[in-house]
Amino acid sequence: MVYVFDTSEATTSSGNRAETKSLLHLLCFDEDKDDIDAFAIDCFNDVTGMNNCSTHLYDVQSKATKKTSPKEIGRDLVTLFKNYISEFSHYFKSYTLFVDGVSSTILTDKTLDCFRFKDVALGAQKSIYDGLKEECSNKKYINDSLVLDKKINDFLHEVKFALSKPNETDYIRPLVKVSSVIMPSSRRLQAIFNEIRNAQSNFKNKPSIVNRSIKKPDQVYECARVLERRNIELLIIQRVINYDLMKSGSPSSFNEYLHSMPPEDEDVILENCQQHINLQFFDKNSKEAFWDLLDNIVSELTNDHDADINTIFDRLDEKKMLACQQLNKQSVLYFIANIKDHLKL
């Protein structure tokens, strides 16, 4: 069983933005978002979400075209269909076409921003089918013997269609899980989107992998084109509090507490605090708890930024602290100190 990377596309700036939107759509809005831990960039398709073992693939083809016609929709599905009939088909759990807009003839319900083939007007369904079949015949990487009517029909009833949201910041807000008190401005949210777009574009600028083959999806990591979910989430948290929490060292607000301990214990305490925060931040089962505690700490610091870290600790919601099962008192104090020293209020 072999998968050959046989397509690669040059993209425009609008295409890059569309691809970043499609990545963030998987991360924020797709029904399978909680299973996605990484993104293969320009490998299987424009963007392909992967679970932690790379045994589940969530494939996305993105197009920046506005008012896409039914025939164009069909043509745009060809790379998704290629994966549907590939030897890796059992790894692909979903197929999504992400477009900037569709023509008025496609949907009977104009309010839908995510839809299935059954939601498409009957006349447009035929055009989509015809467009896909024609495009398959034009592509050398599609095996004609596999382009069967039943295959196409089954695929069309499985694929998902997603329409782009108008503002790029709409894809960042769901990732910043804090109250309106410290929600970054639209300008800062736009800057975060741009950073993710640039990171994604950098992967596309790496040497081509066309004609390279793999035997298992996890070998895609060897192509150096994988953007990990944790790196996106770390970027978000760093931009919210203006500091990299995962850096070593002691924030100044933690020094008074740290110096009350035996000097020989200082390095161990700092290392343990870092480890606890890392474990909590990347604990899938209580990720929301991390954001809730962050929000609680920031709210208290907003009300009294001059308070010391022990005072802030005593004011925190006990339930929110207990929900962060990877944290102890020392690591919470360290967390408070980092936020106090680096948050711009």
N, C-alpha and C positions, 0 to 999 in steps of 0.2 A: 504494500500500500504506500503510494507516494503522492505528495502534493507538490506541484511545480508552480513557482511564482512566475507567471508569464504575462502579467500586465503591470504597467506603471504609467501614471499620467502626470504631466506637468500641470501645475495649477496656478491660477491667477490669484490676486489678493482676495477677490470675492470668493473664489473657490476655497482658499485657506480658511476664511471666516466660516464658510458653510461647513467645512470639515470639523472645525472646532465646535461649532454649534451641535453637530451630530454627535461628537464625542460626549459633550456635556448633556445632551439629551439622554444618552445611555446612562450616564452617571446620576442624573437627577430625576428623570421622568419615566424611563422605561420600566415596564412591569418586572423585569428581571434585574433591576439595578443592584439589588443587594447581593447578587451572586458574582458581580463583576469586580475583579481585583486589579486588572491591568488592561491595557489597550495596545494591540498591534497596529502600528501605523504604516499604511501603504504596503501591506503585505498580502493578506488574503483579500483585502478590499481597502477603501479609503480608511476606515476605522473598523476594528473588530475587537469587541470586548471579550475578555477571557476570565474564567474563574481562577482560583489560586493554583489549581493543578493543570490548567490549560486543557481540560477535557471538555469544557463547555465553551462554545464560540458563539458570539452574538454579532452578526455581520451587518455592516451598514455601508451603503453607497450613498454619497451625498451629491447633490446638484444645486448650484446657485441660481439656476434659471427661474425667473418669475413667470407666472401664468403658463406653466408647462402644459402642453397639449396631451391628450390621451396617447397619441402615437409616440410622442417623445417619452412619456412615462414608460411605455412598453420597452423602448430602446434602452432607457436608463436602467432597466432591471437586469440587463444581460450578465453583469458580473456577479450579481446575487444568484442568478440561475446557474451560472457556471459552478458556484460552490454547492448549490443544491444537488447537482448531478455528479459532483466530484467524488473521489475515493474517500474524502474526509467528510462526506455528507452527514455521517452519524455523529460527528462532533458539533455540527452547527445546530444550535437550539433555536435560533430565530434569524430572520432576514428582514431588514428595514431599509426602505428607500426614503431618504430625508431630502425634501425639496423646499425651495424658497417660496413656492406658490404653485397653484394649479389653475388651469383655465376654468371658466364658469360652467363648462359643459360636463365636468367630471363628477361633481358631487350634487346629489339631490338635497342633502342637508348641508348648507353652507357654513354652519356653525362648527363643524367638526375640524379639529386640528390634528387628530390621529384617527385613521380609519383603515378598514379592510376592503378587500376587493368586492365583497357583498354590498358595501356602501356606495359603490360607484354606479352611476347611471348605466343602464343596459347598453346603450349605444357606445358609450365610452369604454365599456368592458371589452367589446369586440376590437376597438382600435388599439387598446393596450395589448390584447392578445396578439394582434397582427404585428404590432411594432416589435414585440419581444421575439416573435418567430422570425421576422425579417432580419433582426439584428443578430440572432443566433447564426443565421446562414452567412452573415458577413464576417464572423469572427473565426479565425483559424483555430483558436484555443477551445472552441466548442465542438465536441464530437457529434456530427450530424445524426449518428445512429441513436443518440440519447435524446434528441429533440423530438419527443413524442407528444401527441395531443394530450394524453392523460398526464404526462409529466408536467407539461406547461400548466394545465388546469389545476393540478394538485398544488403546484408551486404558487400560483396566483392566489389561491385561497389560503395560503399559509403566510405570505409576505405581509408585512406591516408597512403602512405609509404614514409618515410624520411630516407636518408642515412647520416650517421655521417660525419661531416667535419673532416679532418685529424688532425687539431690542436685545442686544447681546448681553446686557446686564440681567435680563430675565433668566439667564442660564447660570448666573453666579449667586444671586440672592438665596436660592434654596440650599446652597452649600455653606452659607454664612449663618449658622444657626444661633444667632444672638438676638437680643431684643433691639428695638428701634433706638435705644439709648446709644448703643455703640455700633449700629449698622453702618458700615462705611458709606460714604457719599456715592452717588452715581458715577462720579468721575473716578473714584478709587475702584469701584466695582468694574468699570470699563478697563482700568489699568490691569486688574487681575485677569480679565478675559484676554487682554492682549498678551500678557505674559504666557498664558497657557497656549494661545495660538502660536506664539513664537517658539515655544518649546516643541510643539507638535511639528512646526515647519522645519525645525532643525533635524528631526528624524528623517523627514522626506528629502533633505539635502545630502544624506549619507550616500555612499556608493550604491549603485543599482543592485538589486537582488534578482533581476529578471533572469530566468532560466535556472535559478538555484532551486534545489528540491529538498524536501524534508520528509521524514517518515512518521513523525509525531508532531502534534501542534506545539508542544513545549520547546521544540527545537527552534521556534521562531525567535527565542531569546538570543540565540547565537547570531541572529541577523542584526542585533543591536538597534532594533526599531520598536522597542516596547516601552511605553510610558506607564508607570505604575500609579495606581489610584492613590497610594499613600503620599506620593510626591505632590500630587495636586492638592490633597487635603492639607499637607504641611505648608504648602505655599499659601493657602487660604488663611490658616491660623497665624502664620507669620505676618501676613499683611494686616490682619485684624489687630494684633497687638504690637506690630512693628518690631518684632524680635523673633529670632529662631530659638524656640524653646528647647530644641534638642542640642544646643551648643553646651559645651562643658563650662565649668567655672561657676563662681558664686555671684549672684546679683548683690549689690551693695546692701539692699534692704534685708538680706538674709544673714549678713555678716555678724550682726549683734547676737543673733541666735546661735550661729555657728561657733562664735568665739566663746560662748558659754560652755562648750563641750571640750573634752580633752583634745589638745592639739593633734595628737596622733590619730584621732578619729575623723578629722575633718574631711580628708579625701574619701574615706569610705562613705561618710554621710552624703557628700555631694554625688558620688557615684550611684548610691542607692536611690537618691531622689530622682536622678536622671532616669534610672532604670524603671522606677515605678511609673513615672510620667509617660515614658515610652510604651510600657505595657498597657496603661490605661488608654492612651490615645489610639492605639491600634487594636484594642479589644472590641471586636465586632459586636459582641453581646451587650456592651454598655457604652457604645460610642455616643449616644444621645446624652448619657449621664455626664460625659466629659464637657460637652457644650453647655449643659445646664449649670454645671459648677462654674465654668468660665463666666457665664452670664451673671451668676450670683456674685462672684468675686468682683467683676467690673462694676456692677450696680452699687456695691458697698464702697468701692474705691471712688466712684463718681460722687457719692454723697459725702465722703470724708477721705480725701486722698492723703491727708497728713497722718492718718491713723497708722500705727505700727502693724506689722503682719499678725501678731498675736491677737490684737484687738479685732482686726478684720476676720480672723479665723473664728473667734468667739461669736461673731455676728452672722456667720454663714448658716444657711438652712441645713440642719443636721441630716435630713433625709437625702438631700442632694449630695452631701459628702459620702454618706453610707452607700449610695448607689454607685459610687466610683470605687469598686471593690479592689482595684489594684493600688489604691493610694492609702498611705498612712498619714499621721499628723505631720511628720517631718516633710514628706513630699508635698502635702497641701500647702504648708508654710513656704516651701521653696517655690511652688507654683504661684502663690500670692505675691511673693517678692519679685519674681520675674515680671509679672503683669504690672505691679506697682511701679517698677523702675522703667518700664518701656512703653506702657500705654500712653498715648497722647490724649489727654482729656482737656 
